[in-house]
Amino acid sequence: MSVVDEEVSAFVENMTSTYNQKMTTAVRENFTDDYFDSLGGPEAVMKKQFPAQAWREFYNGTLPPARQMTQVYELGEPYGRDRDIIVGLGKQLSDEVKHARILANLSEELGTSCDLATWEGENYDKFVSKCRTTTEWDEPHHIAAGLQCSTEIIAARTLERIGEYVEDDYPDITASLRDIAADEGDHIHVGRLIMKRFASPDELDTLDEIAERKYDAAVSVLESL
């Protein structure tokens, strides 16, 4: 591995670790038992959270990797060196659609409509803004900086936290939420591959700025839920 590759690799690993900690803290600080109790308990929490989480899994989960797949096709070697990235992004797209469907179905079972083609919850503009902050970049590693290598973990931590809260009353739902969360590691892995393969040392400050901007947008959404 060259000195340049080592610099980028170390940057990516540090970014992933740092934002894992930051996102975990943000979820814990915003989704406390007291906050969930104030919503009315486990069923009320799920009715409020599941449609929003389904929307985020679908839109935040599919639009950015779909764009990355096209970018890697245009900028990389999709039939050669970068096949592992193409396959990883394909898995992420499949996973996120599955996650959104599970959450939407759970929402419907609880009596809350969740048609992702029409749903617009409270503060919908913040959801859209966050998605755009992630998606609207012209290179795949820029998207990875704002998603897989930074704030991707927020989805897993949010679902794990909701699962903890509702587990005594809804153990089967908690198991489903943990199954969803378990997929996020693969998505982070493909983001790391993209960053290490396409980023250069002179871009690291820019990538840091993208990640921090997305972090701010993610926290703003958390605070609005």
Disulfide bonds with the S-S distance in Angstrom:
none
